[in-house]
Amino acid sequence: MISKHPLVQEFPEFAEKIKDLYHHNEEFQVLMSSYNSLDNEIFEIEKGEIPLNDDELTHKRKDRVFLKDEIYSYLQKN
């Protein structure tokens, strides 16, 4: 199933913290914007709206996981 992976859905236990950090922390805003942009791009590729080969899509998915890990670490320490 093709779907987006919003951070609030990925980390429901941090929903309020995500909202607060997004509105008050520039570093977190950059991380979240990068994640959301990449997530949207992957979604469009998976829907077939943007042509891309499987290796490039796999690389983008790995980048999304890396960003998600960075965000999770950030949420835990802040």
DODODO-493178 format. One record per atom (N, C-alpha, C): residue number from 1; x, y, z; atom name. Coordinates in Angstrom, 3 decimals, padded with zeros to 6 digits. Each point is the difference from the previous one (the first is absolute). Layout:
<recs>
<rec NUM, <X, Y, Z>, 'CA'>
...
</recs>
This chain:
<recs>
<rec 1, <000.834, -001.180, 000.000>, 'N'>
<rec 1, <-000.834, 001.180, 000.000>, 'CA'>
<rec 1, <000.885, 001.253, 000.000>, 'C'>
<rec 2, <-000.330, 000.904, -000.843>, 'N'>
<rec 2, <000.752, 001.248, -000.114>, 'CA'>
<rec 2, <-000.600, 001.008, 000.982>, 'C'>
<rec 3, <000.865, 000.561, 000.839>, 'N'>
<rec 3, <-000.475, 000.998, 000.954>, 'CA'>
<rec 3, <001.150, 000.904, 000.419>, 'C'>
<rec 4, <-000.383, 001.143, 000.509>, 'N'>
<rec 4, <000.992, 000.906, 000.580>, 'CA'>
<rec 4, <000.304, -000.476, 001.408>, 'C'>
<rec 5, <001.095, 000.510, 000.542>, 'N'>
<rec 5, <000.443, -000.393, 001.340>, 'CA'>
<rec 5, <000.196, 001.253, 000.862>, 'C'>
<rec 6, <-001.092, 000.673, 000.377>, 'N'>
<rec 6, <000.143, 001.216, 000.818>, 'CA'>
<rec 6, <000.626, -000.307, 001.361>, 'C'>
<rec 7, <000.805, 000.915, 000.474>, 'N'>
<rec 7, <000.726, -000.208, 001.251>, 'CA'>
<rec 7, <-000.923, -000.220, 001.196>, 'C'>
<rec 8, <-001.112, 000.687, 000.040>, 'N'>
<rec 8, <-000.922, -000.154, 001.123>, 'CA'>
<rec 8, <-000.575, -001.422, 000.008>, 'C'>
<rec 9, <-000.160, -000.576, -001.169>, 'N'>
<rec 9, <-000.475, -001.379, -000.098>, 'CA'>
<rec 9, <001.126, -000.981, 000.322>, 'C'>
<rec 10, <001.204, 000.322, -000.400>, 'N'>
<rec 10, <001.152, -000.862, 000.264>, 'CA'>
<rec 10, <000.376, -000.006, 001.478>, 'C'>
<rec 11, <-000.153, 001.153, 000.657>, 'N'>
<rec 11, <000.355, 000.137, 001.417>, 'CA'>
<rec 11, <-001.166, 000.602, 000.784>, 'C'>
<rec 12, <-001.096, -000.732, 000.152>, 'N'>
<rec 12, <-001.169, 000.584, 000.676>, 'CA'>
<rec 12, <000.269, 000.405, 001.448>, 'C'>
<rec 13, <000.947, -000.667, 000.636>, 'N'>
<rec 13, <000.322, 000.347, 001.389>, 'CA'>
<rec 13, <000.670, 001.367, 000.118>, 'C'>
<rec 14, <000.489, 000.527, -001.132>, 'N'>
<rec 14, <000.661, 001.306, -000.016>, 'CA'>
<rec 14, <-000.825, 001.061, -000.731>, 'C'>
<rec 15, <-001.274, -000.242, -000.233>, 'N'>
<rec 15, <-000.823, 000.903, -000.811>, 'CA'>
<rec 15, <000.061, 001.447, 000.491>, 'C'>
<rec 16, <-000.203, 000.204, 001.288>, 'N'>
<rec 16, <000.015, 001.369, 000.546>, 'CA'>
<rec 16, <001.396, 000.606, -000.077>, 'C'>
<rec 17, <001.003, -000.795, 000.274>, 'N'>
<rec 17, <001.377, 000.486, -000.046>, 'CA'>
<rec 17, <000.384, 000.385, -001.432>, 'C'>
<rec 18, <-000.442, -000.768, -000.971>, 'N'>
<rec 18, <000.273, 000.309, -001.411>, 'CA'>
<rec 18, <-000.592, 001.350, -000.355>, 'C'>
<rec 19, <-001.252, 000.223, 000.387>, 'N'>
<rec 19, <-000.663, 001.276, -000.287>, 'CA'>
<rec 19, <000.719, 001.159, 000.679>, 'C'>
<rec 20, <000.361, -000.194, 001.258>, 'N'>
<rec 20, <000.677, 001.059, 000.744>, 'CA'>
<rec 20, <001.369, 000.322, -000.611>, 'C'>
<rec 21, <000.788, -001.029, -000.251>, 'N'>
<rec 21, <001.319, 000.226, -000.589>, 'CA'>
<rec 21, <-000.096, 000.642, -001.381>, 'C'>
<rec 22, <-000.974, -000.420, -000.780>, 'N'>
<rec 22, <-000.152, 000.561, -001.342>, 'CA'>
<rec 22, <-000.261, 001.509, 000.059>, 'C'>
<rec 23, <-000.719, 000.424, 000.999>, 'N'>
<rec 23, <-000.332, 001.428, 000.114>, 'CA'>
<rec 23, <001.053, 000.824, 000.732>, 'C'>
<rec 24, <000.921, -000.656, 000.704>, 'N'>
<rec 24, <000.935, 000.755, 000.835>, 'CA'>
<rec 24, <001.477, -000.335, -000.208>, 'C'>
<rec 25, <000.315, -000.898, -000.911>, 'N'>
<rec 25, <001.387, -000.429, -000.144>, 'CA'>
<rec 25, <000.376, -000.075, -001.485>, 'C'>
<rec 26, <000.884, 000.889, -000.424>, 'N'>
<rec 26, <000.367, 000.079, -001.414>, 'CA'>
<rec 26, <000.705, -001.261, -000.498>, 'C'>
<rec 27, <000.849, -000.587, 000.818>, 'N'>
<rec 27, <000.707, -001.216, -000.406>, 'CA'>
<rec 27, <-001.000, -001.135, -000.258>, 'C'>
<rec 28, <-000.986, -000.118, 000.879>, 'N'>
<rec 28, <-001.018, -001.032, -000.182>, 'CA'>
<rec 28, <-000.855, 000.291, -001.228>, 'C'>
<rec 29, <-000.290, 001.266, -000.250>, 'N'>
<rec 29, <-000.766, 000.383, -001.187>, 'CA'>
<rec 29, <000.701, -000.466, -001.274>, 'C'>
<rec 30, <001.321, 000.166, -000.044>, 'N'>
<rec 30, <000.770, -000.419, -001.168>, 'CA'>
<rec 30, <-000.061, -001.518, -000.166>, 'C'>
<rec 31, <000.188, -000.732, 001.109>, 'N'>
<rec 31, <-000.089, -001.464, -000.053>, 'CA'>
<rec 31, <-001.376, -000.450, -000.477>, 'C'>
<rec 32, <-001.025, 000.577, 000.582>, 'N'>
<rec 32, <-001.360, -000.409, -000.337>, 'CA'>
<rec 32, <-000.358, 000.379, -001.438>, 'C'>
<rec 33, <000.408, 001.157, -000.440>, 'N'>
<rec 33, <-000.267, 000.420, -001.378>, 'CA'>
<rec 33, <000.708, -000.911, -001.003>, 'C'>
<rec 34, <001.237, -000.358, 000.314>, 'N'>
<rec 34, <000.745, -000.917, -000.862>, 'CA'>
<rec 34, <-000.692, -001.355, -000.069>, 'C'>
<rec 35, <-000.424, -000.497, 001.155>, 'N'>
<rec 35, <-000.698, -001.287, 000.059>, 'CA'>
<rec 35, <-001.305, 000.058, -000.798>, 'C'>
<rec 36, <-000.802, 001.028, 000.240>, 'N'>
<rec 36, <-001.293, 000.119, -000.684>, 'CA'>
<rec 36, <000.167, 000.126, -001.511>, 'C'>
<rec 37, <000.980, 000.767, -000.417>, 'N'>
<rec 37, <000.261, 000.158, -001.433>, 'CA'>
<rec 37, <000.374, -001.334, -000.637>, 'C'>
<rec 38, <000.896, -000.729, 000.642>, 'N'>
<rec 38, <000.422, -001.300, -000.513>, 'CA'>
<rec 38, <-001.154, -000.996, 000.035>, 'C'>
<rec 39, <-000.787, 000.007, 001.058>, 'N'>
<rec 39, <-001.144, -000.891, 000.100>, 'CA'>
<rec 39, <-001.002, 000.274, -001.123>, 'C'>
<rec 40, <-000.267, 001.273, -000.274>, 'N'>
<rec 40, <-000.906, 000.361, -001.095>, 'CA'>
<rec 40, <000.553, -000.455, -001.347>, 'C'>
<rec 41, <001.288, 000.176, -000.215>, 'N'>
<rec 41, <000.626, -000.417, -001.251>, 'CA'>
<rec 41, <-000.113, -001.520, -000.183>, 'C'>
<rec 42, <000.280, -000.747, 001.042>, 'N'>
<rec 42, <-000.111, -001.464, -000.069>, 'CA'>
<rec 42, <-001.439, -000.406, -000.290>, 'C'>
<rec 43, <-000.951, 000.648, 000.625>, 'N'>
<rec 43, <-001.410, -000.281, -000.234>, 'CA'>
<rec 43, <-000.361, 000.213, -001.470>, 'C'>
<rec 44, <000.449, 001.102, -000.578>, 'N'>
<rec 44, <-000.284, 000.288, -001.408>, 'CA'>
<rec 44, <000.659, -001.035, -000.920>, 'C'>
<rec 45, <001.203, -000.418, 000.337>, 'N'>
<rec 45, <000.706, -001.019, -000.785>, 'CA'>
<rec 45, <-000.765, -001.322, 000.068>, 'C'>
<rec 46, <-000.406, -000.388, 001.199>, 'N'>
<rec 46, <-000.723, -001.267, 000.180>, 'CA'>
<rec 46, <-001.340, 000.003, -000.723>, 'C'>
<rec 47, <-000.639, 001.167, -000.100>, 'N'>
<rec 47, <-001.266, 000.106, -000.731>, 'CA'>
<rec 47, <000.220, -000.026, -001.513>, 'C'>
<rec 48, <001.255, 000.112, -000.433>, 'N'>
<rec 48, <000.302, -000.017, -001.426>, 'CA'>
<rec 48, <-000.033, 001.361, -000.652>, 'C'>
<rec 49, <-000.091, 001.055, 000.801>, 'N'>
<rec 49, <-000.068, 001.356, -000.544>, 'CA'>
<rec 49, <001.377, 000.570, -000.331>, 'C'>
<rec 50, <001.033, -000.559, 000.614>, 'N'>
<rec 50, <001.375, 000.413, -000.280>, 'CA'>
<rec 50, <000.769, -001.266, -000.376>, 'C'>
<rec 51, <000.546, -000.058, -001.228>, 'N'>
<rec 51, <000.745, -001.200, -000.392>, 'CA'>
<rec 51, <001.363, -000.071, 000.700>, 'C'>
<rec 52, <000.323, -001.186, 000.503>, 'N'>
<rec 52, <001.283, -000.209, 000.663>, 'CA'>
<rec 52, <000.259, -001.499, 000.041>, 'C'>
<rec 53, <001.254, -000.393, -000.172>, 'N'>
<rec 53, <000.290, -001.434, 000.035>, 'CA'>
<rec 53, <000.013, -000.510, 001.448>, 'C'>
<rec 54, <-000.063, -001.316, 000.143>, 'N'>
<rec 54, <-000.113, -000.616, 001.331>, 'CA'>
<rec 54, <001.183, 000.298, 000.909>, 'C'>
<rec 55, <001.207, 000.037, -000.555>, 'N'>
<rec 55, <001.176, 000.279, 000.826>, 'CA'>
<rec 55, <-000.055, 001.408, 000.594>, 'C'>
<rec 56, <-000.419, 000.963, -000.806>, 'N'>
<rec 56, <-000.100, 001.378, 000.492>, 'CA'>
<rec 56, <-001.107, 000.132, 001.045>, 'C'>
<rec 57, <-001.111, -000.706, -000.222>, 'N'>
<rec 57, <-001.087, 000.026, 000.978>, 'CA'>
<rec 57, <000.458, -000.629, 001.316>, 'C'>
<rec 58, <000.713, -001.098, -000.079>, 'N'>
<rec 58, <000.533, -000.649, 001.205>, 'CA'>
<rec 58, <000.920, 000.950, 000.755>, 'C'>
<rec 59, <000.834, 000.737, -000.726>, 'N'>
<rec 59, <000.904, 000.972, 000.625>, 'CA'>
<rec 59, <-000.804, 001.095, 000.721>, 'C'>
<rec 60, <-001.046, 000.482, -000.636>, 'N'>
<rec 60, <-000.830, 001.032, 000.630>, 'CA'>
<rec 60, <-000.692, -000.536, 001.254>, 'C'>
<rec 61, <-000.448, -001.243, -000.059>, 'N'>
<rec 61, <-000.624, -000.603, 001.182>, 'CA'>
<rec 61, <001.000, -000.124, 001.143>, 'C'>
<rec 62, <001.234, -000.348, -000.313>, 'N'>
<rec 62, <001.036, -000.080, 001.029>, 'CA'>
<rec 62, <000.283, 001.377, 000.587>, 'C'>
<rec 63, <000.007, 001.020, -000.848>, 'N'>
<rec 63, <000.181, 001.372, 000.483>, 'CA'>
<rec 63, <-001.123, 000.392, 000.953>, 'C'>
<rec 64, <-001.228, -000.422, -000.323>, 'N'>
<rec 64, <-001.148, 000.311, 000.869>, 'CA'>
<rec 64, <000.168, -000.685, 001.361>, 'C'>
<rec 65, <000.437, -001.243, -000.003>, 'N'>
<rec 65, <000.238, -000.719, 001.259>, 'CA'>
<rec 65, <001.083, 000.701, 000.804>, 'C'>
<rec 66, <001.066, 000.452, -000.667>, 'N'>
<rec 66, <001.071, 000.709, 000.685>, 'CA'>
<rec 66, <-000.549, 001.276, 000.662>, 'C'>
<rec 67, <-000.791, 000.764, -000.750>, 'N'>
<rec 67, <-000.587, 001.218, 000.562>, 'CA'>
<rec 67, <-000.937, -000.320, 001.164>, 'C'>
<rec 68, <-000.782, -001.060, -000.137>, 'N'>
<rec 68, <-000.905, -000.395, 001.066>, 'CA'>
<rec 68, <000.785, -000.362, 001.258>, 'C'>
<rec 69, <001.121, -000.686, -000.167>, 'N'>
<rec 69, <000.857, -000.339, 001.145>, 'CA'>
<rec 69, <000.569, 001.261, 000.652>, 'C'>
<rec 70, <000.407, 000.948, -000.819>, 'N'>
<rec 70, <000.523, 001.268, 000.521>, 'CA'>
<rec 70, <-001.078, 000.734, 000.804>, 'C'>
<rec 71, <-001.194, 000.020, -000.535>, 'N'>
<rec 71, <-001.109, 000.675, 000.674>, 'CA'>
<rec 71, <-000.344, -000.703, 001.307>, 'C'>
<rec 72, <-000.019, -001.321, -000.020>, 'N'>
<rec 72, <-000.292, -000.764, 001.211>, 'CA'>
<rec 72, <001.041, 000.293, 001.088>, 'C'>
<rec 73, <001.264, 000.012, -000.387>, 'N'>
<rec 73, <001.069, 000.331, 000.961>, 'CA'>
<rec 73, <-000.192, 001.404, 000.546>, 'C'>
<rec 74, <-000.357, 000.928, -000.862>, 'N'>
<rec 74, <-000.224, 001.381, 000.398>, 'CA'>
<rec 74, <-001.156, 000.084, 000.996>, 'C'>
<rec 75, <-001.074, -000.734, -000.281>, 'N'>
<rec 75, <-001.160, 000.007, 000.890>, 'CA'>
<rec 75, <000.322, -000.570, 001.372>, 'C'>
<rec 76, <000.842, -000.997, 000.030>, 'N'>
<rec 76, <000.353, -000.628, 001.266>, 'CA'>
<rec 76, <000.862, 000.895, 000.883>, 'C'>
<rec 77, <000.863, 000.789, -000.603>, 'N'>
<rec 77, <000.928, 000.796, 000.809>, 'CA'>
<rec 77, <-000.492, 001.421, 000.275>, 'C'>
<rec 78, <-001.048, 000.433, -000.662>, 'N'>
<rec 78, <-000.479, 001.376, 000.205>, 'CA'>
<rec 78, <-001.362, 000.029, 000.650>, 'C'>
</recs>
